[in-house]
Structures are given as structure tokens and as C-alpha cells.
Amino acid sequence: MLTTQLARPGRGPHPDRPHGSGGNTPHTPARPTWHCRVDGQPWPCGEARLLLPVEFRDNVSGLTIYLAGLMYEAMRDLYQLNPHGGPKPEELFSRFVAWAARRPSAERAQ
């Protein structure tokens, strides 16, 4: 039997990156507001945008998939907090995914 109902997706990845160094608090998001635990900026903050590509090195696809999963989680949290005034999907895409997809990989730089 065919149905037009899509299965409800499960929860996305746990926001555990970038990893902190030397016992410092890592620049990870505080849920449900999705602000950086360290500097209070919208996550991914500037420091996270510098550290995440280093952790994912030559895996731009992996970084993009990780961030897309977190974008989904952020949408869920932020729209639940503010159903009528939450961020637009385009804004969340730019904030979470677009910046990483535009970064040149080490392979393309050579």
C-alpha cells in the first residue's frame, strides 16, 4: 500500500563538536537557544567555524552532513520556542550549512 505520509525523521546528531582543547569549554551550542556556550554568539560562532573544518579536515561532505543534521535539530528547538517568529529556513541554512559547503577542500586547493 502506497502512502503519501513520510516517516518522521529521528533526532539528528548530538552537537559535540568542535571539541575543546586543554580542558577549556568547547564552542558547542547550548540548546534550545543554539547559542555558543563560550561566547554567547549564535552557533556556529566564529571560533566554531574555524575549528570545525580542522576537525573534519578533508571531509567537507562529512562536515556538511553533520551541520545539516544540527540545522534540523535547531529548527526543531527554535520553532518550538517561537512558532510564529522563529528564523526563516534560508537564514538557518546560511547559518549552519552554506558557509561550510563554500569552503575549499584541500583537494581543490592543489
Kinemage of the C-alpha trace (Angstrom):
@kinemage 1
@onewidth
@group {chain A} dominant
@subgroup {mainchain}
@vectorlist {calphas} color= white
{ca met a 1} P 0.000 0.000 0.000
{ca leu a 2} L 1.432 3.349 -1.053
{ca thr a 3} L 1.116 6.304 1.213
{ca thr a 4} L 1.908 9.979 0.909
{ca gln a 5} L 2.875 10.114 4.573
{ca leu a 6} L 6.589 10.381 5.192
{ca ala a 7} L 8.126 8.734 8.183
{ca arg a 8} L 9.004 11.213 10.906
{ca pro a 9} L 12.782 11.565 10.970
{ca gly a 10} L 14.647 10.664 14.118
{ca arg a 11} L 16.736 13.053 16.129
{ca gly a 12} L 19.822 14.442 14.423
{ca pro a 13} L 23.376 14.243 15.716
{ca his a 14} L 24.341 15.371 19.193
{ca pro a 15} L 26.173 18.723 18.956
{ca asp a 16} L 29.503 17.603 20.408
{ca arg a 17} L 31.904 19.403 18.073
{ca pro a 18} L 34.170 21.222 17.856
{ca his a 19} L 35.984 19.500 20.698
{ca gly a 20} L 37.593 21.747 23.253
{ca ser a 21} L 41.318 21.773 23.776
{ca gly a 22} L 43.153 21.706 27.067
{ca gly a 23} L 40.119 21.456 29.336
{ca asn a 24} L 38.527 24.655 28.057
{ca thr a 25} L 34.790 24.745 27.450
{ca pro a 26} L 34.283 23.808 23.794
{ca his a 27} L 32.451 26.121 21.418
{ca thr a 28} L 29.381 23.887 21.286
{ca pro a 29} L 25.743 25.036 21.170
{ca ala a 30} L 23.584 25.464 24.237
{ca arg a 31} L 20.170 24.071 23.465
{ca pro a 32} L 17.409 25.031 22.939
{ca thr a 33} L 18.568 28.552 22.015
{ca trp a 34} L 21.532 27.437 19.879
{ca his a 35} L 23.975 29.999 21.202
{ca cys a 36} L 27.635 29.201 21.851
{ca arg a 37} L 28.354 28.047 25.389
{ca val a 38} L 31.539 30.134 25.459
{ca asp a 39} L 30.886 33.440 23.732
{ca gly a 40} L 27.073 33.578 23.546
{ca gln a 41} L 27.040 34.156 19.783
{ca pro a 42} L 24.593 32.316 17.512
{ca trp a 43} L 26.081 28.868 16.909
{ca pro a 44} L 28.147 28.045 14.946
{ca cys a 45} L 30.096 31.006 16.286
{ca gly a 46} L 33.219 32.345 14.591
{ca glu a 47} L 35.511 30.108 16.638
{ca ala a 48} L 33.436 27.003 15.822
{ca arg a 49} L 33.598 27.938 12.118
{ca leu a 50} L 37.377 27.927 12.398
{ca leu a 51} L 37.638 24.716 14.437
{ca leu a 52} L 35.061 22.512 12.687
{ca pro a 53} L 36.823 22.410 9.291
{ca val a 54} L 40.046 21.474 11.083
{ca glu a 55} L 38.316 18.547 12.804
{ca phe a 56} L 36.757 17.386 9.531
{ca arg a 57} L 39.948 18.159 7.549
{ca asp a 58} L 39.498 16.717 4.067
{ca asn a 59} L 35.905 15.655 4.665
{ca val a 60} L 33.803 18.631 3.517
{ca ser a 61} L 30.903 16.254 2.826
{ca gly a 62} L 31.038 14.901 6.374
{ca leu a 63} L 31.126 18.413 7.811
{ca thr a 64} L 28.179 19.455 5.665
{ca ile a 65} L 26.142 16.388 6.686
{ca tyr a 66} L 26.957 16.956 10.371
{ca leu a 67} L 25.903 20.610 10.152
{ca ala a 68} L 22.731 19.766 8.196
{ca gly a 69} L 21.707 17.369 10.976
{ca leu a 70} L 22.310 20.061 13.561
{ca met a 71} L 20.356 22.557 11.451
{ca tyr a 72} L 17.402 20.173 11.613
{ca glu a 73} L 17.743 19.956 15.398
{ca ala a 74} L 17.998 23.742 15.655
{ca met a 75} L 14.842 24.137 13.556
{ca arg a 76} L 13.004 21.791 15.876
{ca asp a 77} L 14.156 23.622 19.009
{ca leu a 78} L 13.852 27.188 17.731
{ca tyr a 79} L 10.406 26.735 16.180
{ca gln a 80} L 9.203 25.065 19.354
{ca leu a 81} L 10.424 28.090 21.347
{ca asn a 82} L 8.893 30.607 18.929
{ca pro a 83} L 6.491 29.005 16.420
{ca his a 84} L 5.483 32.246 14.699
{ca gly a 85} L 8.631 34.357 14.895
{ca gly a 86} L 11.389 31.812 14.501
{ca pro a 87} L 14.182 32.176 11.969
{ca lys a 88} L 13.455 31.607 8.303
{ca pro a 89} L 14.705 28.326 6.809
{ca glu a 90} L 17.035 30.251 4.462
{ca glu a 91} L 18.615 32.005 7.437
{ca leu a 92} L 19.230 28.720 9.224
{ca phe a 93} L 20.679 27.163 6.072
{ca ser a 94} L 23.115 30.068 5.692
{ca arg a 95} L 23.995 29.967 9.377
{ca phe a 96} L 24.564 26.205 9.616
{ca val a 97} L 25.410 24.736 6.217
{ca ala a 98} L 26.167 27.212 3.429
{ca trp a 99} L 29.398 28.578 4.940
{ca ala a 100} L 30.887 25.081 5.232
{ca ala a 101} L 29.875 23.987 1.739
{ca arg a 102} L 31.668 27.012 0.270
{ca arg a 103} L 34.978 26.226 1.981
{ca pro a 104} L 37.526 24.856 -0.462
{ca ser a 105} L 38.760 21.383 0.350
{ca ala a 106} L 42.453 20.568 0.419
{ca glu a 107} L 41.995 18.574 -2.793
{ca arg a 108} L 40.544 21.500 -4.745
{ca ala a 109} L 43.228 23.874 -3.432
{ca gln a 110} L 46.012 21.810 -5.014
